[in-house]
Amino acid sequence: MSSFFMTKYLQYGFALVVGSFYLMFTPDDDLTNIIALTAILFFGVPHGAIDHKIYLKFSKKSNVRKFILIYVSVGLGFLLWWVLMPLKALLIFIILSTYHFGQELIEDIAETPKNPLLNLSWGLIVLVSPIILKFNDLLPTLNFIGSQPISRIPKDFQIITILVIHLVGYAYVAYLLFTGVIRRVAVIRLTFFSIYLLLSYSLLPFIVAFALYFVLFHSINAMRHQFFWMKDRSADYTFIIFLKDLSPFSLLTIAAMYSLIYYLDPNDWAVFFTYFFVFISLLTLPHAMLFDELYVSKNTFHQTKE
């Protein structure tokens, strides 16, 4: 319990410092975007760079070459979807990321048995609610992705939709609390986190608030889950070994991203954001599928030990 709160104090404290720094100095958009995207790249990519090691732990018959082939094939298949039907691919990416973010959040804070509805409802709070809040600011990127211009949405619609999303999430955890599935402390943590997100996205540009969430509250949490998952299955597994396991595919993917962006040479930030997040989505699809297995096996492993 104490380690959990120590971690959260550091995460919220660092987010407060960075957010305050931005509000006090308000750096220009170019510098802000470069720093935010660099943070997402250097912390976001590594939290999926050990997927092959996790896969090998699922079965003695697992083969790393087969895993990499499947991983790359799924990514390339999704890339083809982006090329042929970009808006549908974007919708699938948002739905998948919504569930993945919600699943990691619930696993980190609530520690409940697998509950897809809970994962999805809180994933909506984590990702969809901020997108709706900042929808009009994101239009340049959305319009570049789609073949037809997308209209702005009224402020009233934004407010009502965000309220509904939050009320559904709160109502469901209240029901789970009443039925004894979730603890009161978890409800308090989730509520506090949702308030933090609302304030963060209300006060900061989308890319800054998203980078803070993605790095501090998703990627670092996910890497912590991965490390302890590996350590549970290998008593001599250390943090140094974990870093070594992360390094090869992290460096390879970052280099590939840099080369791709350099080759495509986007002429404005809307185009750059599109290329960047399309690339991230190619990694997210197979990563999210593996993470679902990881959390299921984690809970099963602990139940077996008990």
C-alpha positions as CSV (number, residue, x, y, z in Angstrom):
1,M,0.0,0.0,0.0
2,S,2.7,2.5,1.0
3,S,4.7,1.8,-2.2
4,F,1.5,2.5,-4.3
5,F,1.0,5.9,-2.7
6,M,4.7,6.8,-2.9
7,T,4.6,6.1,-6.6
8,K,1.4,8.1,-7.1
9,Y,2.7,11.0,-5.0
10,L,5.7,11.2,-7.4
11,Q,3.6,10.9,-10.5
12,Y,1.1,13.6,-9.5
13,G,3.9,15.8,-8.1
14,F,5.9,15.6,-11.3
15,A,2.7,16.3,-13.4
16,L,2.0,19.3,-11.2
17,V,5.5,20.7,-11.7
18,V,5.5,20.2,-15.5
19,G,2.0,21.6,-15.8
20,S,2.8,24.6,-13.7
21,F,6.0,25.2,-15.6
22,Y,4.1,25.2,-18.9
23,L,1.4,27.6,-17.5
24,M,4.1,30.0,-16.1
25,F,6.3,30.2,-19.2
26,T,4.0,29.0,-22.0
27,P,6.7,27.9,-24.5
28,D,6.0,28.2,-28.2
29,D,4.1,25.5,-30.0
30,D,7.1,24.1,-31.8
31,L,9.1,23.5,-28.6
32,T,6.1,22.2,-26.7
33,N,5.3,19.7,-29.5
34,I,8.9,18.5,-29.8
35,I,9.3,17.9,-26.0
36,A,5.9,16.2,-25.7
37,L,6.4,13.9,-28.7
38,T,9.9,13.1,-27.6
39,A,8.6,12.1,-24.2
40,I,5.9,9.9,-25.7
41,L,8.4,8.3,-28.1
42,F,11.1,7.6,-25.5
43,F,8.8,6.4,-22.8
44,G,5.9,5.0,-24.8
45,V,7.8,2.8,-27.1
46,P,9.9,1.0,-24.4
47,H,6.7,0.0,-22.5
48,G,6.0,-2.4,-25.4
49,A,9.6,-3.3,-26.2
50,I,9.6,-6.3,-23.9
51,D,6.5,-7.9,-25.4
52,H,8.6,-10.7,-27.0
53,K,10.0,-11.7,-23.6
54,I,6.6,-11.8,-22.1
55,Y,5.3,-13.9,-24.9
56,L,8.1,-16.5,-24.4
57,K,7.0,-16.9,-20.8
58,F,3.5,-18.0,-21.8
59,S,4.7,-21.3,-23.1
60,K,7.9,-23.3,-23.5
61,K,6.8,-23.9,-27.1
62,S,6.7,-20.1,-27.8
63,N,9.0,-19.0,-30.6
64,V,10.3,-15.4,-30.8
65,R,10.6,-15.5,-34.6
66,K,7.0,-16.5,-34.8
67,F,6.0,-13.8,-32.4
68,I,7.9,-11.1,-34.3
69,L,6.3,-12.3,-37.6
70,I,2.8,-12.1,-36.1
71,Y,3.5,-8.7,-34.5
72,V,4.8,-7.2,-37.7
73,S,2.0,-8.8,-39.8
74,V,-0.7,-7.4,-37.5
75,G,1.0,-3.9,-37.7
76,L,1.3,-4.0,-41.4
77,G,-2.3,-5.2,-41.8
78,F,-3.5,-2.2,-39.7
79,L,-1.3,0.1,-41.8
80,L,-3.1,-1.1,-44.9
81,W,-6.4,-0.3,-43.2
82,W,-5.1,3.2,-42.5
83,V,-4.3,3.6,-46.2
84,L,-7.7,2.3,-47.5
85,M,-10.1,3.5,-44.8
86,P,-8.3,6.1,-42.6
87,L,-11.3,7.3,-40.6
88,K,-12.5,3.7,-39.8
89,A,-8.9,2.9,-38.8
90,L,-8.8,5.9,-36.5
91,L,-12.1,4.8,-34.9
92,I,-10.7,1.3,-34.3
93,F,-7.5,2.8,-32.9
94,I,-9.5,5.0,-30.5
95,I,-11.7,2.1,-29.4
96,L,-8.7,-0.2,-28.9
97,S,-6.7,2.4,-27.0
98,T,-9.7,3.3,-24.9
99,Y,-10.0,-0.3,-23.7
100,H,-6.2,-0.7,-23.3
101,F,-5.9,2.5,-21.3
102,G,-8.9,1.6,-19.1
103,Q,-7.5,-1.9,-18.5
104,E,-4.1,-0.7,-17.4
105,L,-5.7,2.0,-15.1
106,I,-8.1,-0.5,-13.4
107,E,-5.3,-3.1,-13.0
108,D,-3.1,-0.4,-11.5
109,I,-5.6,1.2,-9.2
110,A,-8.5,-1.1,-8.6
111,E,-6.9,-4.5,-8.9
112,T,-10.3,-6.1,-9.7
113,P,-10.9,-9.4,-11.5
114,K,-11.1,-9.0,-15.2
115,N,-14.0,-6.8,-16.0
116,P,-14.3,-5.6,-19.6
117,L,-17.2,-3.2,-18.9
118,L,-15.2,-1.5,-16.1
119,N,-12.1,-1.3,-18.4
120,L,-14.1,0.3,-21.2
121,S,-16.1,2.7,-19.1
122,W,-13.0,4.1,-17.5
123,G,-11.1,4.0,-20.7
124,L,-13.8,6.4,-22.1
125,I,-12.9,8.8,-19.2
126,V,-9.2,8.5,-19.9
127,L,-9.2,8.9,-23.6
128,V,-12.6,9.7,-25.2
129,S,-13.6,12.4,-22.8
130,P,-10.3,14.4,-23.4
131,I,-10.7,14.0,-27.2
132,I,-14.3,15.4,-27.0
133,L,-13.1,18.3,-24.7
134,K,-10.3,19.2,-27.2
135,F,-12.1,18.1,-30.3
136,N,-12.1,21.5,-32.0
137,D,-8.4,21.9,-31.4
138,L,-7.7,18.6,-32.9
139,L,-9.6,19.3,-36.1
140,P,-6.5,20.1,-38.3
141,T,-5.2,16.6,-37.7
142,L,-8.6,14.9,-38.0
143,N,-9.3,16.7,-41.3
144,F,-5.9,15.7,-42.7
145,I,-6.7,12.0,-41.8
146,G,-10.2,12.1,-43.4
147,S,-11.1,12.8,-47.0
148,Q,-14.0,15.1,-46.0
149,P,-13.8,18.1,-43.7
150,I,-15.1,17.4,-40.1
151,S,-17.3,20.1,-38.5
152,R,-16.7,21.7,-35.1
153,I,-18.9,20.5,-32.3
154,P,-20.9,22.9,-30.0
155,K,-19.6,23.6,-26.5
156,D,-22.9,22.4,-25.0
157,F,-22.6,19.0,-26.7
158,Q,-19.0,18.7,-25.4
159,I,-20.0,19.4,-21.8
160,I,-23.1,17.1,-21.9
161,T,-21.1,14.2,-23.5
162,I,-18.3,14.5,-21.0
163,L,-20.7,14.6,-18.1
164,V,-22.5,11.5,-19.3
165,I,-19.2,9.6,-19.8
166,H,-18.1,10.5,-16.2
167,L,-21.5,9.7,-14.7
168,V,-21.6,6.3,-16.3
169,G,-18.1,5.5,-15.0
170,Y,-18.9,6.8,-11.5
171,A,-22.2,4.9,-11.4
172,Y,-20.6,1.6,-12.4
173,V,-17.9,1.8,-9.8
174,A,-20.5,2.7,-7.2
175,Y,-22.5,-0.4,-8.2
176,L,-19.3,-2.5,-7.9
177,L,-18.6,-1.0,-4.5
178,F,-22.1,-1.8,-3.4
179,T,-21.8,-5.4,-4.5
180,G,-18.4,-5.8,-2.9
181,V,-16.5,-6.3,-6.1
182,I,-14.3,-3.2,-5.7
183,R,-12.9,-1.5,-2.5
184,R,-13.8,2.0,-1.4
185,V,-10.1,3.1,-1.5
186,A,-10.1,2.1,-5.2
187,V,-13.2,4.2,-5.9
188,I,-11.5,7.2,-4.2
189,R,-8.3,6.7,-6.3
190,L,-10.3,6.5,-9.5
191,T,-12.4,9.6,-8.7
192,F,-9.3,11.6,-7.8
193,F,-7.5,10.5,-11.0
194,S,-10.5,11.5,-13.2
195,I,-10.6,14.9,-11.6
196,Y,-6.8,15.3,-12.3
197,L,-7.4,14.4,-15.9
198,L,-10.2,16.9,-16.3
199,L,-8.1,19.7,-14.8
200,S,-5.1,18.7,-16.9
201,Y,-6.9,18.7,-20.2
202,S,-8.8,21.9,-19.3
203,L,-5.7,23.9,-18.5
204,L,-3.1,22.5,-20.8
205,P,-2.9,21.8,-24.6
206,F,-4.0,18.4,-25.6
207,I,-0.5,17.2,-26.5
208,V,1.0,18.3,-23.2
209,A,-1.8,16.8,-21.1
210,F,-1.7,13.6,-23.1
211,A,2.1,13.3,-22.8
212,L,1.9,13.7,-19.0
213,Y,-0.8,11.0,-18.8
214,F,0.8,8.6,-21.3
215,V,4.3,8.8,-19.8
216,L,3.5,9.1,-16.1
217,F,0.3,7.3,-15.6
218,H,0.3,4.7,-18.4
219,S,3.8,3.8,-19.8
220,I,5.6,3.8,-16.4
221,N,2.8,1.9,-14.7
222,A,2.8,-0.6,-17.6
223,M,6.5,-1.1,-17.3
224,R,6.2,-1.6,-13.6
225,H,3.5,-4.3,-14.2
226,Q,5.8,-6.0,-16.7
227,F,8.8,-6.0,-14.5
228,F,7.0,-7.6,-11.5
229,W,5.2,-10.0,-13.9
230,M,8.6,-11.2,-15.1
231,K,10.1,-11.2,-11.6
232,D,7.2,-13.4,-10.3
233,R,8.3,-16.0,-12.8
234,S,12.1,-15.6,-12.5
235,A,13.4,-15.1,-9.0
236,D,16.7,-13.8,-10.3
237,Y,15.1,-11.2,-12.6
238,T,16.5,-7.7,-11.8
239,F,15.8,-4.2,-13.0
240,I,19.1,-4.2,-14.9
241,I,18.1,-7.2,-16.8
242,F,14.7,-5.6,-17.5
243,L,16.4,-2.5,-18.9
244,K,18.6,-4.7,-21.1
245,D,15.5,-6.6,-22.3
246,L,13.9,-3.3,-23.2
247,S,16.8,-1.8,-25.1
248,P,17.1,-3.6,-28.4
249,F,13.5,-3.2,-29.7
250,S,13.2,0.3,-28.1
251,L,16.2,1.6,-30.0
252,L,15.2,-0.2,-33.2
253,T,11.7,1.2,-33.1
254,I,12.8,4.8,-32.2
255,A,15.3,4.7,-35.1
256,A,12.6,3.4,-37.5
257,M,10.2,6.2,-36.4
258,Y,12.9,8.8,-36.9
259,S,13.8,7.5,-40.3
260,L,10.2,7.3,-41.4
261,I,9.4,10.9,-40.3
262,Y,12.6,12.1,-42.0
263,Y,11.6,10.4,-45.2
264,L,8.0,11.6,-45.2
265,D,9.1,15.1,-44.3
266,P,5.8,16.5,-43.0
267,N,5.3,20.2,-43.7
268,D,3.2,21.1,-40.6
269,W,2.3,19.8,-37.2
270,A,-1.1,18.4,-38.3
271,V,0.6,16.2,-40.8
272,F,3.4,15.3,-38.3
273,F,0.9,14.3,-35.6
274,T,-0.9,12.0,-38.1
275,Y,2.2,10.2,-39.2
276,F,3.4,9.9,-35.6
277,F,0.2,8.5,-34.2
278,V,-0.4,6.2,-37.1
279,F,3.0,4.7,-36.4
280,I,2.2,4.3,-32.7
281,S,-1.1,2.6,-33.6
282,L,0.8,-0.1,-35.6
283,L,2.5,-1.0,-32.3
284,T,-0.5,-0.5,-30.1
285,L,-2.7,-3.2,-31.8
286,P,-0.5,-6.2,-31.2
287,H,0.7,-4.8,-27.8
288,A,-2.8,-4.4,-26.4
289,M,-3.7,-7.9,-27.4
290,L,-0.7,-9.3,-25.6
291,F,-1.3,-7.1,-22.5
292,D,-4.8,-8.6,-22.2
293,E,-3.2,-12.0,-21.9
294,L,-0.6,-10.6,-19.4
295,Y,-3.2,-9.3,-17.0
296,V,-5.3,-12.4,-17.2
297,S,-2.2,-14.6,-16.5
298,K,-1.1,-12.3,-13.7
299,N,-4.4,-12.6,-11.9
300,T,-4.4,-16.4,-12.5
301,F,-0.8,-16.8,-11.3
302,H,-1.5,-14.9,-8.1
303,Q,-4.7,-16.9,-7.4
304,T,-2.8,-20.1,-7.9
305,K,-0.1,-19.0,-5.5
306,E,-2.7,-18.1,-2.9
